[in-house]
């Protein structure tokens, strides 16, 4: 059985990816930060559908805690699946905050880069010994790294940095036959940044999208699950936009 670790899997895109991966027969280990109840609902949904899932706490912005998380991960792998390793890592946990360039603070900048760049880098580094040769890493980026939207310049820059890291990870981990790709969602209906978006913004995003609507978490989650499959074994070092044709 393929076992996938999905950070930030308690809600939004991460929860949708967890459900989609389980539906394809993968074992899922998802992480949550502040909402264990939401994480357990995802686990219960997967279990009720005949799948296997485990939820563990993780603060992606706290690099010092990654060693403890690695130990918890190993224990869960051993107890649930009888394994010491896993097959895929989805670096999904992220953070967004809106601020125009003129109003950006150092704290705003540091928080975004800590969660969106530093966290995925050092978590990947920490878990590499447990990721199988021939495994797969998927980093969740954003189409905002290519389409400039006022107010999200620092967030978009952090996702741009994650995309550069994606290519370097693919290059450096190629010796172990580990594939590394990124998925970049367009405008999507998620709770990233602490809440939804208003009808005016939603209408504008839908108008910019060739398929005429915003993305749903399931649109992205199923793309993650498909990318992890062996059918895409020759896809590597790519930034794949999953946006319905956003701003083309």
HELIX and SHEET records of a PDB file:
HELIX    1   1 UNK A   12  UNK A   23  1                                  12    
HELIX    2   2 UNK A   36  UNK A   48  1                                  13    
HELIX    3   3 UNK A   63  UNK A   65  5                                   3    
HELIX    4   4 UNK A   66  UNK A   81  1                                  16    
HELIX    5   5 UNK A  101  UNK A  103  5                                   3    
HELIX    6   6 UNK A  106  UNK A  113  1                                   8    
HELIX    7   7 UNK A  114  UNK A  118  3                                   5    
HELIX    8   8 UNK A  119  UNK A  127  1                                   9    
HELIX    9   9 UNK A  128  UNK A  130  5                                   3    
HELIX   10  10 UNK A  143  UNK A  145  5                                   3    
HELIX   11  11 UNK A  153  UNK A  172  1                                  20    
HELIX   12  12 UNK A  174  UNK A  176  5                                   3    
HELIX   13  13 UNK A  199  UNK A  208  1                                  10    
HELIX   14  14 UNK A  217  UNK A  228  1                                  12    
HELIX   15  15 UNK A  230  UNK A  232  5                                   3    
SHEET    1   A 7 UNK A  53  UNK A  57  0                                        
SHEET    2   A 7 UNK A  27  UNK A  32  1                                        
SHEET    3   A 7 UNK A   3  UNK A   6  1                                        
SHEET    4   A 7 UNK A  86  UNK A  91  1                                        
SHEET    5   A 7 UNK A 131  UNK A 142  1                                        
SHEET    6   A 7 UNK A 179  UNK A 185  1                                        
SHEET    7   A 7 UNK A 239  UNK A 242  1                                        
END                                                                             
